[in-house]
Amino acid sequence: MAVFINGMHRSGTSVLARVTGLVVGYEAFRGEAHDNLEGHWEDPRVNFALDRALFAADADWASPPLVPLTAEQLSANPNQPANQRIWQQQLAPNAVVKDPRFCLALTAIMATPFGKEPLMIATFREPSEVARSISTRDGYEFEYGLALWEVYNNLLLRQLLDLPDRDRCLWVSYAALTTSPHSVAERIAAHADAAGLAVAAGAIETAGRAVNLRLRNHTSSDDGVSSLSESQGVLRSLLLELAEGSGAVSPSDVPAITPWAAALLNTRRPYARMERNNRLLQHRLRHLRWGYRLADSIRRSMGHAAPEDPFDDYSTAF
């Protein structure tokens, strides 16, 4: 049985994936980066598959769709057998699979045929902290970060509540994970053990020590509730109850997405489309550069001047 780590970007999914992997004895690809020195613990093939699915929905991580991705969009890969193998490999026994885009595609992923449904673990972080972290890393305004927090968590909660066994998901508070990692590791171990996953001796102690408490940034003295819309406030309360294990949530409790949050994301969508097209052009030009240079060298060897070509300026930039 695999374990899926769910949660919004900048919500502690990386450290949660690491702790869970140590508890169940799974070593994922670390993938450290400038914005996460301890590692993302993600499979790059999963990143690519989900980015392609978002592209098929005219979206990306920062301009997410307002409804979950469909199975058809998730399968938007010219190499369909390879795409299918990616998801089958993620469902290996004891595999810990994590990507924040799961929030946008969980139902479609779960439609992939596999033997036993994965165990779900999700993380909750205060919306104001997430928005500040996104602003620091990506340069988006605070309000835009709140809109992203709302859409990701709204869609995730709806999809988790739609699962046949909604109690199969353990919610974890990022605050608890970064202040009491041993107690969180104990909860994860109990959750895994109840589902039939083996927990190695000493794994809880090892997992608790793996959390670097000094890397937590963007903590707030208040919970930022005053910055939230009514719908965002209700969503925050529901997620906090789940993370604290103090309440039961039904699908009818989940509020609609705030209109201004939806408008913000939809406004950015055309610009995101242009950014994606520019990145695609740059990628193609990198592959074409050698061909243009070869053609120019042949022209010169024949005594002909190489004509000016706008692609020459592009190619020298990459």
C-alpha positions as CSV (number, residue, x, y, z in Angstrom):
1,M,0.0,0.0,0.0
2,A,1.3,3.4,-1.0
3,V,1.0,6.6,1.0
4,F,0.0,9.9,-0.6
5,I,1.1,13.2,1.0
6,N,-1.4,15.9,0.2
7,G,-1.2,19.7,0.8
8,M,-0.8,23.1,-0.6
9,H,2.6,24.5,-1.7
10,R,4.6,25.8,1.2
11,S,2.5,23.9,3.7
12,G,5.1,21.5,4.9
13,T,4.5,18.6,2.5
14,S,8.2,18.0,2.0
15,V,9.0,17.6,5.7
16,L,5.8,15.5,6.1
17,A,6.9,13.2,3.3
18,R,10.3,12.8,4.8
19,V,8.9,11.9,8.3
20,T,6.4,9.5,6.8
21,G,9.0,7.9,4.6
22,L,11.2,7.2,7.7
23,V,8.2,5.9,9.6
24,V,7.3,3.3,6.9
25,G,10.8,2.6,5.7
26,Y,10.7,4.3,2.3
27,E,13.5,6.4,0.8
28,A,12.3,8.8,-1.9
29,F,14.3,11.0,-4.2
30,R,15.5,13.9,-2.1
31,G,15.7,16.7,-4.8
32,E,17.0,19.5,-2.6
33,A,16.7,23.0,-4.2
34,H,17.4,26.6,-3.3
35,D,13.9,27.0,-1.9
36,N,14.0,23.8,0.1
37,L,17.4,22.9,1.4
38,E,16.2,19.8,3.2
39,G,14.7,18.3,-0.1
40,H,11.4,18.2,-1.8
41,W,11.1,14.4,-1.7
42,E,9.2,14.3,-5.0
43,D,9.5,12.2,-8.1
44,P,10.3,14.4,-11.1
45,R,8.3,12.2,-13.3
46,V,5.2,12.9,-11.2
47,N,5.9,16.6,-11.4
48,F,6.1,16.4,-15.2
49,A,2.9,14.3,-15.6
50,L,0.9,16.7,-13.4
51,D,2.4,19.8,-15.1
52,R,1.3,18.3,-18.5
53,A,-2.1,17.6,-17.1
54,L,-2.4,21.2,-15.9
55,F,-1.2,22.5,-19.3
56,A,-4.1,20.4,-20.9
57,A,-6.5,22.3,-18.6
58,D,-5.0,25.7,-19.6
59,A,-3.6,26.0,-16.1
60,D,-0.4,25.7,-14.1
61,W,0.5,25.5,-10.4
62,A,0.0,29.3,-9.9
63,S,-3.1,29.5,-12.0
64,P,-4.9,26.4,-10.9
65,P,-8.2,25.2,-12.2
66,L,-11.2,26.0,-10.1
67,V,-12.4,22.4,-10.4
68,P,-10.4,19.2,-10.0
69,L,-8.6,17.8,-13.1
70,T,-10.3,15.1,-15.0
71,A,-8.9,11.6,-15.9
72,E,-8.7,12.7,-19.5
73,Q,-6.5,15.7,-18.6
74,L,-4.3,13.6,-16.4
75,S,-3.8,11.2,-19.4
76,A,-2.8,14.1,-21.7
77,N,0.5,12.5,-22.6
78,P,1.5,11.5,-26.2
79,N,3.3,8.5,-24.7
80,Q,0.3,7.0,-22.9
81,P,1.9,3.7,-21.8
82,A,4.8,5.6,-20.2
83,N,2.3,7.9,-18.4
84,Q,0.4,4.9,-17.1
85,R,3.6,3.3,-15.8
86,I,4.5,6.5,-13.9
87,W,1.3,6.2,-11.8
88,Q,1.6,2.4,-11.4
89,Q,5.1,2.8,-10.1
90,Q,4.0,5.3,-7.5
91,L,1.5,2.8,-6.1
92,A,4.2,0.4,-5.0
93,P,4.0,-1.0,-1.5
94,N,5.2,1.4,1.2
95,A,5.9,4.1,-1.4
96,V,5.5,7.7,-0.1
97,V,4.4,9.9,-3.0
98,K,4.1,13.6,-2.6
99,D,3.2,16.6,-4.9
100,P,1.2,19.7,-4.0
101,R,-0.6,19.4,-7.3
102,F,-2.4,16.3,-5.8
103,C,-4.7,18.9,-4.5
104,L,-5.9,19.6,-8.0
105,A,-5.9,16.0,-9.4
106,L,-6.5,13.5,-6.6
107,T,-9.8,12.1,-7.9
108,A,-8.3,11.6,-11.4
109,I,-5.2,9.9,-9.9
110,M,-7.4,7.6,-7.8
111,A,-9.2,6.6,-11.0
112,T,-5.9,4.9,-12.1
113,P,-6.4,1.1,-11.7
114,F,-4.4,-0.3,-8.8
115,G,-4.8,-3.1,-6.3
116,K,-5.2,-1.3,-3.0
117,E,-6.1,2.3,-2.4
118,P,-3.3,4.4,-1.0
119,L,-3.2,5.7,2.5
120,M,-3.8,9.5,2.7
121,I,-2.0,12.0,4.8
122,A,-2.6,15.8,4.5
123,T,-1.1,18.8,6.0
124,F,-2.7,22.1,7.1
125,R,-0.8,25.4,7.5
126,E,-2.2,28.8,8.4
127,P,-3.2,30.7,5.2
128,S,-1.3,33.8,6.2
129,E,1.9,31.9,6.6
130,V,1.5,30.2,3.2
131,A,0.7,33.5,1.5
132,R,3.8,35.1,3.0
133,S,6.0,32.2,2.0
134,I,4.7,32.2,-1.6
135,S,5.2,36.0,-1.7
136,T,8.9,35.6,-0.6
137,R,9.6,32.7,-3.0
138,D,7.6,33.7,-6.1
139,G,6.9,37.4,-5.7
140,Y,3.1,37.2,-5.7
141,E,1.0,39.6,-3.7
142,F,-0.2,38.4,-0.3
143,E,-3.9,38.4,-1.5
144,Y,-2.9,36.2,-4.4
145,G,-1.2,33.8,-2.0
146,L,-4.4,33.6,0.0
147,A,-6.4,32.9,-3.2
148,L,-4.0,30.0,-4.1
149,W,-4.3,28.7,-0.5
150,E,-8.1,28.7,-0.7
151,V,-8.4,27.0,-4.1
152,Y,-5.8,24.3,-3.4
153,N,-7.3,23.4,0.0
154,N,-10.9,23.7,-1.0
155,L,-10.4,21.3,-3.9
156,L,-8.3,18.9,-1.8
157,L,-10.9,18.8,1.0
158,R,-13.7,18.1,-1.4
159,Q,-11.8,15.3,-3.1
160,L,-10.8,13.7,0.1
161,L,-14.3,13.8,1.5
162,D,-15.5,12.2,-1.8
163,L,-13.4,9.1,-1.2
164,P,-15.2,5.9,-0.3
165,D,-13.4,5.8,3.1
166,R,-13.0,9.4,4.1
167,D,-11.6,8.4,7.5
168,R,-8.6,6.9,5.7
169,C,-6.9,10.4,5.7
170,L,-4.8,11.7,8.6
171,W,-4.6,15.5,8.8
172,V,-1.5,16.9,10.3
173,S,-0.8,20.5,11.5
174,Y,2.3,22.1,10.1
175,A,2.7,23.9,13.4
176,A,2.7,20.6,15.3
177,L,5.0,19.1,12.8
178,T,7.6,21.8,13.3
179,T,7.2,22.1,17.1
180,S,6.4,18.5,18.2
181,P,7.7,16.3,15.4
182,H,8.0,13.2,17.7
183,S,4.3,13.3,18.5
184,V,3.4,13.8,14.9
185,A,5.6,10.8,14.0
186,E,3.7,8.8,16.6
187,R,0.3,9.7,15.0
188,I,1.6,8.8,11.5
189,A,2.9,5.5,12.8
190,A,-0.4,4.7,14.5
191,H,-2.2,5.6,11.3
192,A,0.1,3.4,9.2
193,D,-0.1,0.5,11.6
194,A,-3.9,0.6,11.6
195,A,-3.9,0.4,7.8
196,G,-1.5,-2.6,7.9
197,L,1.7,-0.9,7.0
198,A,4.8,-2.1,9.0
199,V,6.6,0.4,11.2
200,A,10.2,-0.4,11.9
201,A,11.5,-0.4,15.4
202,G,13.0,3.0,16.3
203,A,11.4,4.6,13.3
204,I,9.5,7.2,15.3
205,E,12.6,8.4,17.1
206,T,14.5,8.7,13.8
207,A,11.6,10.5,12.1
208,G,11.3,13.0,14.9
209,R,15.0,13.9,14.7
210,A,14.7,14.4,10.9
211,V,12.8,17.7,11.3
212,N,15.0,20.7,11.1
213,L,13.1,23.2,13.3
214,R,15.4,26.1,12.3
215,L,14.2,26.1,8.7
216,R,10.6,27.1,9.6
217,N,10.0,30.7,8.3
218,H,7.1,33.0,8.0
219,T,5.5,32.3,11.4
220,S,2.9,34.8,12.5
221,S,2.0,36.1,15.9
222,D,-1.6,35.9,15.0
223,D,-3.5,33.5,12.8
224,G,-4.2,36.0,10.1
225,V,-8.0,35.5,10.3
226,S,-8.7,39.2,9.8
227,S,-7.2,39.0,6.3
228,L,-9.5,36.2,5.2
229,S,-12.8,36.3,3.4
230,E,-15.8,34.6,5.1
231,S,-15.4,31.5,2.9
232,Q,-11.7,31.3,3.7
233,G,-12.4,31.7,7.4
234,V,-14.8,28.8,7.3
235,L,-12.4,26.6,5.3
236,R,-9.6,27.4,7.7
237,S,-11.8,26.4,10.7
238,L,-12.7,23.1,9.0
239,L,-9.1,22.2,8.2
240,L,-7.9,23.2,11.7
241,E,-10.5,20.9,13.3
242,L,-9.3,18.1,11.1
243,A,-5.7,18.7,11.9
244,E,-6.4,18.7,15.6
245,G,-8.6,15.7,15.3
246,S,-11.5,17.5,17.0
247,G,-14.2,17.4,14.5
248,A,-15.9,15.6,11.6
249,V,-16.5,17.3,8.3
250,S,-19.0,16.5,5.6
251,P,-19.0,17.7,2.0
252,S,-21.9,20.1,2.6
253,D,-19.7,21.9,5.2
254,V,-17.2,23.0,2.5
255,P,-17.9,26.6,1.4
256,A,-17.8,27.8,-2.2
257,I,-14.6,29.5,-3.4
258,T,-14.5,33.2,-2.7
259,P,-15.5,35.2,-5.9
260,W,-12.6,37.6,-5.6
261,A,-10.1,34.7,-5.2
262,A,-11.5,33.0,-8.3
263,A,-11.4,36.3,-10.2
264,L,-7.7,36.8,-9.3
265,L,-6.7,33.4,-10.6
266,N,-8.7,33.8,-13.8
267,T,-7.2,37.2,-14.4
268,R,-3.7,35.8,-14.3
269,R,-4.5,32.8,-16.6
270,P,-3.9,34.5,-20.0
271,Y,-0.5,35.8,-18.7
272,A,0.3,32.3,-17.5
273,R,-0.5,31.0,-20.9
274,M,1.9,33.4,-22.5
275,E,4.6,32.4,-20.0
276,R,4.1,28.7,-20.8
277,N,4.3,29.5,-24.6
278,N,7.5,31.5,-24.1
279,R,9.1,28.6,-22.1
280,L,8.0,26.2,-24.9
281,L,9.6,28.4,-27.5
282,Q,12.8,28.6,-25.6
283,H,12.9,24.9,-25.2
284,R,12.4,24.4,-29.0
285,L,15.0,27.0,-29.8
286,R,17.6,25.2,-27.7
287,H,17.1,22.1,-29.8
288,L,17.2,24.1,-33.1
289,R,20.3,26.2,-32.3
290,W,22.8,23.7,-33.5
291,G,20.9,23.4,-36.8
292,Y,21.0,27.1,-37.5
293,R,24.7,27.3,-36.6
294,L,25.5,24.4,-38.9
295,A,23.6,26.0,-41.8
296,D,25.4,29.3,-41.3
297,S,28.8,27.5,-41.3
298,I,27.9,25.7,-44.5
299,R,26.9,29.0,-46.2
300,R,30.2,30.6,-45.1
301,S,32.2,27.6,-46.4
302,M,30.6,28.1,-49.8
303,G,31.5,31.8,-49.8
304,H,28.0,33.0,-49.1
305,A,27.3,35.4,-46.3
306,A,25.0,34.0,-43.6
307,P,21.7,36.0,-43.8
308,E,20.5,37.8,-40.8
309,D,17.9,35.7,-39.0
310,P,15.9,36.6,-35.9
311,F,16.5,33.1,-34.5
312,D,20.2,33.9,-34.3
313,D,19.5,36.5,-31.6
314,Y,17.3,34.1,-29.7
315,S,19.7,31.2,-30.0
316,T,22.7,33.1,-28.5
317,A,20.6,33.8,-25.4
318,F,20.2,30.2,-24.3
